[in-house]
Amino acid sequence: MTLVAPNLDDRRFQQLVDDAKRLVQQRCPEWTDHNVSDPGVTLIETFAWMTDLLLYRLNRVPDRHYVKFLELIGVHLYPATAAHADVTFWLSGPTPERVRIPPGTEVATSRNDTGDPIGFTTTDELLIVPCDAQHLASSIADGVIRFHDAPLAVESQFAPFDGAPKIGDILYIGLSDAVSSCAVTLRFACDIEGIGVDPTNPPLQWEAFTGDGWSPCEVERDTTGGLNTTGDVVLHVPRKHEASVLSGVRAGWLRARIVASAPGQPSYADSPRIRSLRAFTIGGTTEVVNAESVTNEVVGMSEGVPSQRFDLQRAPIVAGGLTRLEVSDNESGWQDWEQVTSFAESTSADRHFSVDMVAGTIMFGPAVSDRDGIVHQYGAVPPRGVSVRVRRYLVGGGRRGNVSKGQITVLRSSIPFVQRVDNRRAAAGGVDAESLDNAKKRGPITLRTRDRAVTLEDYEQLARDAAPEIARVRAVTADQGGIRVLVVPSVAAGEFGRIDFEQLVPDMDALAQIGTYLDARRTIGARVSVEPPRYQGITVVARVRARPRFVSDDLRKECLAALFDYFHPISGGPDGDGWPFGRSIHVGDVYSVLQRLPGVALIDDARLFAADPVTGERGQSVQRVDIDAETLVFSYAHQILVQEG
């Protein structure tokens, strides 16, 4: 419960005026005119107004003391986190040279009527490596790899799969080099022989060999109809692609494997025929972050005393955005110092520093005197006269960076051969810095937990400490005394506020980070698992009548946006802070959401369906969809028919 700061003086303007008039009657009885027209009363009201201002400032003192108390127990504002996205740099055409995308390359969204462009920066170097096809091979049921290199030199037809293709038949393509994180075009010349297959949905899985085995490749486009006609297959090769040896031949291997058909998906009745193949690199993908990079900033000269503070030129710093701090040494150059969250475990020989991310302040260890007068130094002190610099840090972040897929299209840095950029998926992970009011509410919880997880609320609070970028967290009990921590990531909404189900899958690194943090703070014997919650998909089908002078198509969009906004796992629900865990969905909610729209005159019919959030398959129309305490609602799709009033 939040502590209530008392008013040191609760008098207000009118009370001060009344008190002054009573004193006038006691001290100056000859003053009998107390009306507002009297000049003396005007002076009383003037001084009462000034005193009221002073009392207001005086009553802020408890708030200041409360904030200082929070600082003493180690409560600091959570910094903003920056949204991350994978951006593909597309080349203008094949090039024989390697194209380097350096760290710090700037990209952005395009300018629109809603605001300024949102900038992003690459975090790592990307090398777009040229390649060509050097080997072709196939493998059928017997597992023997047969090479078909002739079509790479002269046109010569061959069948990559068995006469009656089966699950597990494989076409291998050996590239001249590994093309990690690159986009590769495979230009096939094929004959239409693979009958029976749906050319828009062939049962093929494209994969690349990495150090851990075969990993899936994302298909950007396939104009070959499943290797049935001349066209291109553009693949996004995973980051860990490497050259390897296959049947005694070393190359950067890719493969197309026949997989089991999904329900309603036809398979091959005969193998396609390949006449020739050409391969070349057309782009590369790297991660960008919604933040600006500042490098090699000298923050000041050390005075050689404990508890030194240095302010950075830019703030706030995004979570994890300060990567390296160095202190000069006349003999050995620059020395690295390690960032810590607390100096409690630091000795006088440890090169430690801490950072206030929100204020942009670097702090070195203090010296503390014990009851016997002995001074203990926590953390080393930089020698007097040496320079302190930060090699690199990131500023920015916030929810604004959670842009939809296809929004990052502007290349701000000039790079030869790069024609355009885009993001195939929405950016996610951007969270605004914590407000002071929220930190005040968090203070008593922090004081109670003392960095130890005992209750379910403790697990939730500590999970937020470990990963402030997550949108929601819920701790529930599991079988045999276990604890399940359910994590919902931040997501970017698309058209009408809709989100894709894949966006709700948390980043594995974030889950591991939370798990490691909780494991060090759990009670002995407690078993903790960190995972996403279950999701219950729903679909709403409604027919509404529009009021006069309302455009049907515009009203349909407003209805869809209202439904996606209300049945939203992060920002929906009755209170607008996310759909409550375990709260059932009733068709009455649909009527309530639609009827409040100004353009809706009447709701003729509204139906609610439970839907599989992955496949979208829906059941029968129901009045109520029940969910348990570990489940959230997810809007799969909604359909609105608007009729003129």
PERA-V119433 format. One line per field, one symbol per residue. ss: DSSP state (~ for helix, > for strand, _ for the rest). phi: phi as a letter, one per 20 degrees, with the letter a starting at -180 (. if undefined). psi: psi as a letter, one per 30 degrees, with the letter a starting at -180 (. if undefined). A space follows every 10 residues. Layout:
BEGIN
ss=???
phi=???
psi=???
END
This chain:
BEGIN
ss=__________ __~~~~~~~~ ~~~~~~~___ ________~~ ~~~~~~~~~~ ~~~~~~~~__ ~~~~~~~~~~ ~~________ >__>>>>>>> >_______>> >____>>>>_ _>__>___>> >>___>>>__ __>>>>>>>_ ____>>>__~ ~~~____>>_ _________> >>>>>_____ _>>>>>>>>> >_________ ___>>>>>>> __>>>>_>>> >>________ >>>>>>____ >__>>>__>> >>>>>>>>__ __________ __>>>>>>>> >>>>>>>>>_ >>>>>>>>>> >_______>> >_____>___ ___>>>>>>_ __>>>>>>>_ __________ _>>>>>____ >>>>__>>>_ ____>>>___ ______>>>> >>>>>>__~~ ~______>>> >______>>> >>>____>__ >____~~~~~ ~~~~~~~~~_ __>__~~~~~ ~~~~~~____ _>>>>>>_~~ ~_>>>>>>__ ____~~~___ ~~~~___~~~ ~~~~~~~~~_ _>_____>>> >__>>>>>>> >>>>>>____ _~~~~~~~~~ ~~~~~~____ __________ ____>>~~~~ ~~~~~____> >>>>>>>>>> >______>>> >>_>>_____ >>>>>>>>>> >>>__
phi=.ffeffefbe fcgfffffff ffffffebff ededffffgf fgfgffffff fffffffffe ggffffffff ffenecffff defdbedeee efrfcfdfdd dffnfdcaff fbferffdec cfecfcdeef bbedbcbbbd ffnfedecfg ffdcfbfbef dfgdgcfofc ddceefbfcg mdddedeedc dfcffneefe bfeddebced fdoedfdeef acdemmmdbf rddddeeffe fbfbdclnde aeecbddfdf ffgnefdfeb ffcdeabccb ecrbcbeccf adedcleeeq dfemcflfcc effcbeefgm eeeacccfcf ednedfdeec ebefdedfee edbcceffem decdfedcee feneedednf dfgfneedcd fabdcpnofg ffeffmeecd eeeecgmeeb cadfcffbof cfffefffff ffggfffffl mcdcefffff ffffffbfff ebbbdcfdfl mecddeddff cdeefmnfce fffeefffff ffffffffff cfffnfddcd bffecdfccd dcccdefgmd ffffffffff ffffffedfd cenfemdoff gnffddffff gfffffffee ebdfbbcdcf cffeenfdee fcebdecefd cdebefaccc dddff
psi=kkkjklkejg kaeeeeeeee eeeeeefiff jfjglffkee eeeeeeeeee eeeeeeeeff eeeeeeeeee eeggjlkklk kkkklkkkjk lflkkflkkk jlkgkkllll kaffallkkl kkflkkjjkl llkfkkllka effkkkkife ffeljjkljf lleiklkfkk kkkjlflkhk glkkkjjkjl kjfilfkjff ikikjklkkl fgakkkkkje ljgfhhhflk akjjkjkleg klklkjhgkk ljkllkkklk klkgjlakfl klkkelkkkl kfalklklki lkkkkhkjfa kkfgllhkkk klfkllklkg fjfkkkklkf egbkkkkkkl fkgegklffk illlkjeefh kkklklkkka fggkkkkjkl kklkflkklk eklkkbalff fillkgfjfk jfkjkkfkel llkflkklfk kllkleeeee efeeeeeeeh gkjeleeeee eeeeeeiffk elkkklkakh glkkjkkklk lkkbkggklk effgjlkeee eeeeeeeeef gllkfkkkkk llllkjklkk kljlkklkgk keeeeeeeee eeeeeehkfe galefggkkk kfklkkffee eeeeffkffj ekjekkkkkk kkfeffklal klfkjklafg klkkjekkkk kkkk.
END
